[in-house]
């Protein structure tokens, strides 16, 4: 997962985000910095009951943060979303001496971005594309990534 520090830099640098189902984010400066949230259409909890654990389906969580403005949260793009943002400019992701190396075509040259985590290497590349105004925005209909992989809504039509 991309670091919260790099995700914050991306947000502050103007990375566009249209919140979509299964996107991951965190809420800074509210005592929730260490919690990660997922946009979902249903809340599922584990409740401890006398007979054991029960999985419960709820419409709202107990502590209920009623709402928060889009600009007050920080999107944590997934590795797949970061790759989609880089698009055709991605030349390779390799490993070198314990680091991931993300090679990106910036038009004039191919530049490498390194980090111990693949998501942060991709994130650094996205930041460069933002700075050079070369970033292609995500299109949810094309780039949706959910718990079922590339598609955020599985096809159950055959059932």
C-alpha positions in Angstrom: 0.0 0.0 0.0 1.2 3.5 -0.8 2.4 5.4 2.3 0.1 8.0 3.8 2.9 10.6 3.4 3.2 10.0 -0.3 -0.5 9.9 -0.7 -0.8 13.2 1.1 1.9 14.8 -1.2 -0.1 13.5 -4.3 -3.3 15.0 -3.0 -1.6 18.3 -2.2 0.0 18.3 -5.7 -3.4 18.1 -7.3 -4.0 14.4 -8.0 -7.6 14.2 -9.0 -9.8 11.7 -7.2 -13.4 10.9 -8.0 -14.4 8.6 -5.1 -15.7 5.3 -6.2 -16.8 2.1 -4.6 -13.9 0.2 -2.9 -11.5 3.2 -3.0 -9.3 3.3 0.1 -8.7 6.5 2.1 -7.6 7.8 5.5 -8.8 10.7 7.6 -5.9 12.9 8.8 -5.9 15.2 11.8 -8.9 13.6 13.6 -7.2 11.0 15.7 -7.8 8.4 12.9 -4.5 8.7 11.1 -3.8 5.0 11.7 -7.2 3.8 10.4 -7.8 3.0 6.8 -11.4 3.3 5.4 -12.9 1.7 2.3 -15.8 3.2 0.4 -18.5 0.5 0.5 -22.2 0.3 0.1 -22.6 -1.9 3.2 -20.9 -2.1 6.6 -20.0 -5.6 7.8 -18.8 -6.1 11.4 -17.7 -8.9 13.7 -19.7 -8.8 16.9 -18.7 -10.9 20.0 -21.7 -12.7 21.3 -22.2 -15.3 24.1 -22.3 -18.1 21.5 -19.2 -16.9 19.7 -18.5 -14.4 16.9 -21.3 -13.2 14.6 -20.9 -11.4 11.3 -23.4 -8.5 11.3 -24.6 -6.4 8.4 -25.3 -2.8 9.3 -26.3 0.4 7.5 -24.1 2.7 9.7 -21.3 2.2 12.2 -21.8 2.8 15.9 -19.4 5.7 16.4 -21.0 7.3 13.3 -19.0 10.0 11.7 -22.0 11.3 9.8 -20.0 12.8 6.9 -16.8 14.3 6.0 -15.9 16.5 3.0 -14.0 14.9 0.1 -11.1 17.4 0.5 -10.6 16.4 4.2 -9.6 12.9 3.4 -6.6 11.4 1.6 -7.1 8.8 -1.1 -4.7 5.8 -0.9 -4.7 4.7 -4.5 -4.1 1.0 -5.0 -1.2 -0.4 -6.9 -3.5 -1.1 -9.8 -4.9 2.4 -9.7 -1.4 3.9 -9.7 -0.5 1.7 -12.7 -3.6 2.9 -14.5 -2.7 6.5 -13.8 0.7 6.0 -15.3 -0.9 4.3 -18.3 1.2 3.7 -21.4 4.1 5.7 -20.0 4.9 2.7 -17.8 7.9 1.0 -19.3 8.7 -1.5 -16.5 8.6 -2.4 -12.9 11.7 -4.4 -11.8 13.6 -5.2 -8.6 17.1 -4.1 -7.9 18.9 -4.7 -4.6 15.8 -4.9 -2.5 14.0 -2.0 -4.2 11.3 -1.7 -6.8 12.3 0.3 -9.8 9.5 1.9 -11.8 10.6 3.1 -15.2 8.4 5.7 -16.9 8.6 7.5 -20.2 8.4 11.2 -19.6 8.6 12.0 -23.3 12.2 13.3 -23.4 13.6 10.5 -21.4 12.9 7.4 -19.4 13.2 8.0 -15.7 13.4 5.5 -12.9 11.7 5.9 -9.5 12.8 3.6 -6.6 11.3 2.5 -3.4 11.2 -0.5 -1.1 7.5 -0.8 -1.9 6.1 -1.1 -5.5 3.2 1.3 -4.6 5.5 4.0 -3.5 7.7 3.6 -6.6 4.5 4.0 -8.8 3.4 6.9 -6.6 6.6 8.8 -7.2 6.1 8.2 -10.9 2.6 9.6 -10.7 3.9 12.6 -8.8 6.4 13.3 -11.7 3.6 12.9 -14.3 1.6 15.5 -12.3 4.5 17.9 -12.1 5.1 17.6 -15.9 1.3 17.8 -16.6 1.4 14.4 -18.3 -1.1 12.6 -16.1 -4.2 10.9 -17.6 -7.1 10.9 -15.2 -8.7 7.7 -14.1 -11.9 6.7 -15.7 -14.0 4.6 -13.4 -15.7 2.7 -16.2 -12.2 1.7 -17.4 -10.1 1.6 -14.3 -12.4 0.4 -11.5 -10.6 -2.0 -9.1 -12.6 -3.7 -6.5 -12.4 -6.7 -4.2 -12.9 -8.9 -7.2 -9.8 -7.7 -9.1 -10.2 -5.5 -12.2 -13.9 -5.4 -12.1 -15.6 -3.7 -9.1 -18.9 -5.3 -9.7 -18.9 -9.1 -10.4 -21.2 -10.5 -13.0 -23.7 -12.7 -11.4 -26.0 -12.9 -14.4 -25.4 -16.6 -14.8 -26.9 -17.5 -11.5 
